[in-house]
Amino acid sequence: MTDNKSGVLVVVEVEDSQPIDLGLEMLALARRLTGIMGGTVTAVAFGTGLETTGETLTAYGADQVLLNDNEIFTNFHAEAWLPDLSKIITEVEPALVLIGHSESGTDLAPRLAFRLDVDVATGCESIDIVNGRPHMTRSCFGGLAREVITFTKTPALATIRSKSQQALVPDMKRSAEIKHVSSILDVNAIRTRVVNRDREKAVGVQMESAKVVIGGGLGLGGPEGFKTLNEIAELVDGAVGASRAACDLDWCPRSYQIGLSGRTVAPELYIAVGISGASHHMAGCGNSKTIVSVNSDPKAEIFKSSRFGIVGNSQEIMPALAEEIRKLKA
Ligand SMILES: Cc1cc2nc3c(=O)[nH]c(=O)nc-3n(C[C@H](O)[C@H](O)[C@H](O)COP(=O)(O)OP(=O)(O)OC[C@H]3O[C@@H](n4cnc5c(N)ncnc54)[C@H](O)[C@@H]3O)c2cc1C
């Protein structure tokens, strides 16, 4: 690097006092990158009830853990996080800062970049080190192409897509320096106030960790199509996702959306039902191990990415599939 900044700082989101999977995946990336460019891996977590968080982050690859355990950080609030996070980054002097490409992360990262007067690459899928500098790869042109970005200013900031990295196997014997930092936040300086927070109840398996994900699109013909998908998902211990078009029509919750502007999944099996296969959608499921599609149009784009394709009417095929699985399980 051209200055004395080194190592990688990972901002790990915590939910119910536990680091989310994406945070652990970024720690694995940070370990790989520090293996090439040197320096240490610092994990930073904000929240409450972080008593065991330090040990978990250490086991997953952190050399140093900084915990900001404070009531005010129970729920994400970008304005509340920024002063402390900026201070930590200025003190640690990492060459690279990794933030999850989550709802919170995509809110936080550009604000942080502005505050630190550095640059940010959002939605990155991989990072390589070329001549000591991070080169970030991400989708562009609606998922039709990939671009590689690098910055001259340090630290470089990047948000990382879920499931683009694999978390390390935790090593409980690893040791790290675990520090509690005190907040410099002036609560009176926060200009926005969260008046209400409605948490959507998660039903069944989390989409990102499901081995089987069934995605529904406009070819389902209506919201009732999702009922059958939910039944099948329950039978195979899977999760249901959707195309943006189906979410736009309120056929299913917005949280189901898979794709460039939705969630990223990489299950063992992705079943795409009545989905055309637009690049925007494939950006969120293209890394699935096996894709099976059901589509009435034999020329549908989705078949190009599919290992197996079923040409036919989803409204006949999906109930029949549910019935067969039920029989097999009985
Ligand atoms: C900036 C931007 C971001 C976007 N982000 C996303 C994103 O994150 N996720 C996303 O999904 N999209 C996203 N989109 C939208 C995307 O481009 C497509 O419009 C969308 O994915 C199409 O959804 P669909 O496949 O359900 O619908 P359609 O494209 O209308 O496809 C429906 C498919 O169903 C088939 N079909 C019809 N009837 C039946 C039947 N009875 N049985 C079986 N098959 C049938 C048709 O042959 C067709 O292939 C984005 C677009 C933009 C511009």
The ligand as an SDF file (V2000), in Angstrom:
LIG
                    3D

 53 58  0  0  0  0  0  0  0  0999 V2000
  -32.7210   -2.0370  -11.6950 C   0  0  0  0  0  0  0  0  0  0  0  0
  -33.5310   -3.2890  -11.6890 C   0  0  0  0  0  0  0  0  0  0  0  0
  -33.3990   -4.1620  -10.6450 C   0  0  0  0  0  0  0  0  0  0  0  0
  -34.1440   -5.3550  -10.6300 C   0  0  0  0  0  0  0  0  0  0  0  0
  -33.9810   -6.2160   -9.6050 N   0  0  0  0  0  0  0  0  0  0  0  0
  -34.6400   -7.3920   -9.6200 C   0  0  0  0  0  0  0  0  0  0  0  0
  -34.4500   -8.3520   -8.5890 C   0  0  0  0  0  0  0  0  0  0  0  0
  -33.7420   -8.1290   -7.6060 O   0  0  0  0  0  0  0  0  0  0  0  0
  -35.1070   -9.5230   -8.6920 N   0  0  0  0  0  0  0  0  0  0  0  0
  -35.9400   -9.8420   -9.7460 C   0  0  0  0  0  0  0  0  0  0  0  0
  -36.4930  -10.9380   -9.7700 O   0  0  0  0  0  0  0  0  0  0  0  0
  -36.1300   -8.9350  -10.7200 N   0  0  0  0  0  0  0  0  0  0  0  0
  -35.5240   -7.7310  -10.6720 C   0  0  0  0  0  0  0  0  0  0  0  0
  -35.7650   -6.8260  -11.6720 N   0  0  0  0  0  0  0  0  0  0  0  0
  -36.8420   -7.1290  -12.6540 C   0  0  0  0  0  0  0  0  0  0  0  0
  -36.3960   -8.1150  -13.7190 C   0  0  0  0  0  0  0  0  0  0  0  0
  -35.7490   -7.4230  -14.7580 O   0  0  0  0  0  0  0  0  0  0  0  0
  -37.6170   -8.8630  -14.2990 C   0  0  0  0  0  0  0  0  0  0  0  0
  -38.5730   -7.9360  -14.7490 O   0  0  0  0  0  0  0  0  0  0  0  0
  -38.2910   -9.8070  -13.2910 C   0  0  0  0  0  0  0  0  0  0  0  0
  -37.3410  -10.6510  -12.7180 O   0  0  0  0  0  0  0  0  0  0  0  0
  -39.3350  -10.6510  -14.0420 C   0  0  0  0  0  0  0  0  0  0  0  0
  -40.0570  -11.4350  -13.1400 O   0  0  0  0  0  0  0  0  0  0  0  0
  -40.7330  -12.7960  -13.6240 P   0  0  0  0  0  0  0  0  0  0  0  0
  -39.6810  -13.6940  -14.1890 O   0  0  0  0  0  0  0  0  0  0  0  0
  -41.5620  -13.2760  -12.4940 O   0  0  0  0  0  0  0  0  0  0  0  0
  -41.7710  -12.2980  -14.7240 O   0  0  0  0  0  0  0  0  0  0  0  0
  -41.7290  -12.4540  -16.3020 P   0  0  0  0  0  0  0  0  0  0  0  0
  -40.4720  -11.9210  -16.8670 O   0  0  0  0  0  0  0  0  0  0  0  0
  -43.0080  -11.8890  -16.7980 O   0  0  0  0  0  0  0  0  0  0  0  0
  -41.7070  -14.0270  -16.5410 O   0  0  0  0  0  0  0  0  0  0  0  0
  -42.7590  -14.8780  -16.2530 C   0  0  0  0  0  0  0  0  0  0  0  0
  -42.3860  -16.2510  -16.7870 C   0  0  0  0  0  0  0  0  0  0  0  0
  -43.3950  -17.1580  -16.4510 O   0  0  0  0  0  0  0  0  0  0  0  0
  -43.6080  -18.0200  -17.5620 C   0  0  0  0  0  0  0  0  0  0  0  0
  -44.9990  -18.5130  -17.4640 N   0  0  0  0  0  0  0  0  0  0  0  0
  -46.1500  -17.8720  -17.7750 C   0  0  0  0  0  0  0  0  0  0  0  0
  -47.2210  -18.6280  -17.4850 N   0  0  0  0  0  0  0  0  0  0  0  0
  -46.7310  -19.7820  -16.9600 C   0  0  0  0  0  0  0  0  0  0  0  0
  -47.3250  -20.9640  -16.4380 C   0  0  0  0  0  0  0  0  0  0  0  0
  -48.6560  -21.1010  -16.3690 N   0  0  0  0  0  0  0  0  0  0  0  0
  -46.5100  -21.9430  -15.9900 N   0  0  0  0  0  0  0  0  0  0  0  0
  -45.1550  -21.8500  -16.0540 C   0  0  0  0  0  0  0  0  0  0  0  0
  -44.5520  -20.7290  -16.5160 N   0  0  0  0  0  0  0  0  0  0  0  0
  -45.3070  -19.7230  -16.9510 C   0  0  0  0  0  0  0  0  0  0  0  0
  -43.3650  -17.1640  -18.7830 C   0  0  0  0  0  0  0  0  0  0  0  0
  -43.0310  -17.9710  -19.8830 O   0  0  0  0  0  0  0  0  0  0  0  0
  -42.2280  -16.2980  -18.3140 C   0  0  0  0  0  0  0  0  0  0  0  0
  -40.9710  -16.8920  -18.6250 O   0  0  0  0  0  0  0  0  0  0  0  0
  -35.0500   -5.6410  -11.7080 C   0  0  0  0  0  0  0  0  0  0  0  0
  -35.1550   -4.7270  -12.7550 C   0  0  0  0  0  0  0  0  0  0  0  0
  -34.4320   -3.5790  -12.7380 C   0  0  0  0  0  0  0  0  0  0  0  0
  -34.5870   -2.6280  -13.8930 C   0  0  0  0  0  0  0  0  0  0  0  0
  1  2  1  0
  2  3  1  0
  2 52  2  0
  3  4  2  0
  4  5  1  0
  4 50  1  0
  5  6  2  0
  6  7  1  0
  6 13  1  0
  7  8  2  0
  7  9  1  0
  9 10  1  0
 10 11  2  0
 10 12  1  0
 12 13  2  0
 13 14  1  0
 14 15  1  0
 14 50  1  0
 15 16  1  0
 16 17  1  0
 16 18  1  0
 18 19  1  0
 18 20  1  0
 20 21  1  0
 20 22  1  0
 22 23  1  0
 23 24  1  0
 24 25  2  0
 24 26  1  0
 24 27  1  0
 27 28  1  0
 28 29  2  0
 28 30  1  0
 28 31  1  0
 31 32  1  0
 32 33  1  0
 33 34  1  0
 33 48  1  0
 34 35  1  0
 35 36  1  0
 35 46  1  0
 36 37  1  0
 36 45  1  0
 37 38  2  0
 38 39  1  0
 39 40  1  0
 39 45  2  0
 40 41  1  0
 40 42  2  0
 42 43  1  0
 43 44  2  0
 44 45  1  0
 46 47  1  0
 46 48  1  0
 48 49  1  0
 50 51  2  0
 51 52  1  0
 52 53  1  0
M  END
$$$$
